[in-house]
């Protein structure tokens, strides 16, 4: 199957995030992460983010705390080491490259019109 499953993960680290909590649930873990304030503009609810190279979907965003919540499904818990992460642990974060392209295009367009 040649379809794109997930989002484009380039492996370029945009910053460092910190685990706030990793709470096991019946079907999935609630994984709350504090992200750098400068990167929050690239993160949207139901958008994509990579934490330690793992492509994940953002479930919730709290801009006031610079926190995101992702839900770690059984497949992710089984195939990655994210289930072992706990409060205080450091993660590499990569935001969606498409968001960065859009920002650059908008900045260039606005610059040409001024």
C-alpha positions in Angstrom: 0.0 0.0 0.0 1.6 3.3 -1.1 -0.7 5.7 0.7 0.7 8.1 3.2 -0.1 6.8 6.6 0.3 9.6 9.2 2.2 12.7 8.4 5.6 13.6 7.0 8.3 13.1 9.7 11.7 14.4 8.5 13.7 13.7 11.6 14.6 17.3 12.1 14.2 18.2 15.8 12.5 21.6 16.3 12.8 21.6 20.0 12.6 19.8 23.3 9.3 18.9 25.1 8.8 17.6 28.6 6.3 14.9 29.7 3.8 16.2 32.2 1.9 13.0 32.6 1.4 9.5 31.1 -1.9 8.1 32.5 -2.9 4.6 31.5 -6.6 4.1 30.6 -8.8 1.2 29.6 -8.0 1.5 25.9 -5.2 4.1 25.7 -2.8 6.3 27.6 -3.5 10.0 28.1 -0.1 11.6 27.3 0.3 15.2 28.3 3.4 17.1 27.1 4.7 20.6 27.6 5.9 22.1 24.4 8.1 25.1 23.7 5.9 28.3 23.4 7.5 29.2 20.1 6.3 26.0 18.5 2.7 26.2 19.6 1.7 28.3 16.6 2.4 25.2 14.4 0.2 22.9 16.5 -3.5 22.4 15.9 -6.1 20.2 17.4 -6.4 16.9 15.4 -3.1 17.9 13.6 0.1 16.0 13.5 3.2 16.1 15.7 6.2 13.9 16.1 7.5 13.1 19.6 10.8 11.2 19.7 10.2 10.4 16.0 6.7 8.9 16.5 3.9 10.5 14.4 1.0 11.3 16.6 -2.4 13.1 16.4 -2.9 16.1 18.8 -6.0 15.4 20.8 -6.1 18.6 22.9 -4.2 21.9 23.1 -3.9 24.2 26.2 -2.2 27.4 24.9 -2.2 28.9 28.3 0.1 26.2 29.6 1.8 25.4 26.3 0.6 21.8 26.7 -0.8 19.2 24.3 -2.5 16.0 24.9 -2.2 12.9 22.7 -3.9 9.6 23.2 -1.5 6.7 22.9 -3.4 3.8 21.3 -2.4 0.1 21.9 -0.5 -0.1 18.6 1.7 2.9 19.6 2.2 1.6 23.2 3.3 -1.7 21.8 5.6 -0.5 19.0 7.3 2.5 20.7 8.9 3.3 24.0 6.4 6.1 24.8 4.7 3.9 27.3 7.9 4.0 29.4 7.9 7.8 29.5 6.9 9.5 32.8 6.6 13.0 34.2 9.8 15.1 33.7 11.2 13.0 30.8 12.5 14.9 27.8 11.3 14.3 24.3 12.4 15.6 20.9 9.6 17.4 19.2 9.1 17.9 15.4 6.1 20.0 14.3 4.4 19.5 11.0 6.6 20.8 8.2 3.5 21.8 6.2 2.7 24.4 8.9 6.2 25.8 8.6 5.9 26.0 4.8 2.5 27.9 5.1 4.0 30.3 7.6 7.0 31.0 5.2 4.7 31.5 2.2 2.4 33.9 4.1 5.4 35.9 5.4 6.9 36.2 2.0 3.5 37.2 0.5 2.9 39.8 3.2 6.4 41.2 2.7 5.9 41.7 -1.0 2.7 43.6 -0.4 4.1 46.1 2.0 
